Amino acid sequence: MLDLKSITITLDLEKLIAETKENHTQLQVEHGGVGGFKPPKPLLPPLVKLEKYCKKENIRLEDLCFLFDKDKKKVLTEEEFRDALRVCSKLNYL
């Protein structure tokens, strides 16, 4: 079984799969549909995402940073910043 469920395939590939199945009847292919390429939605810059989260939660960015500053050195490491983004994403604010 060829699992392509996470992608869409082109009409040309769909035709090729059909032709291949004629000679290889046991072949099973699952895909995410037929269509063209769609560019992904542009991503918001991380600070804009945090700003949106802060506005919705009525919290200052300074307070949010304090919550994620594990060592309380008043500086967010890259890991702490990524953790903040992950939490906000899981709460559907980003």
N, C-alpha and C positions, 0 to 999 in steps of 0.2 A: 504494500500500500504506500502510495506517495502522498504525503500530507502537506498540502499547500494551502490549508485553510486560512492562514494569516495573510495571504496575498491575493490580489486579483490578477487574473491572467489575461493576455491579449487574445483576440480572435484567432490569430495565427497559431498561438500555442494550443488553443482549444482544438483547432483542426488537426494539429500534429498529434495531440493525445488521442483523438478519435482514430486517426490512421494507425497509430501504434497499437491501439486496443484491438484492431482487426487481426493483427498477427499475434498478439499476446493477450488472449482473452481473459487471463487471470489478473491482469493489471487493473488496479483500482486507484483512482486519483480523486482526491477531494481538494477543492480549492475555494477561495473566498468570493468567487463570482468572476464574471467576464466584464472587462471594462478597460478604460484607458487610465493613464497615469493622472493622478490628482495630486498636486503639490500640497504638502502639509500646511496647516494653518500656521501663520507666523507666531512664534513664541514671544511672550512678553519678557522684557528684561527682568532679572530676579528682583531688583529693588522696586520696580513697579508692582510686581506681584505682592511683595511684602507691604507696600503702601496700601494696596487694595485691601489686604487682610486687615491691616490696622484700622482703616476707615470703617470696615464692616463690624469689627469687634470693638470699636471706640477705644482703642488703645494707642498710646504713643509708640513710635518706632523704638525710641530709647527704652521703654518698658519691655517691649518684645525682645529686644537684644539682651536685656538684663535676664530675662527668663531663660534664654538659651546659653548664656555665658556660664558654662559649667565651673570654671575655675575662678570666677568672679574677679578677673583681672581687668575688666572693662574693655576687653578686646575680644571680638568674635574670631575664632580660628576658622579656617575654611570648613573644617568638619562641623563645627557648631553652626555655621551659616547654612550648610547643606541640610543639617538636621532641622533647622527652622523652616527651610523651604519644604522639606518632606512633610512636616507636620501640617503646615498650611495647605499643602496639596491634598493631603488625606482628608482635610476638613472641607474640601471643595471650594476653597477661596482663591485658588490659583488657576 
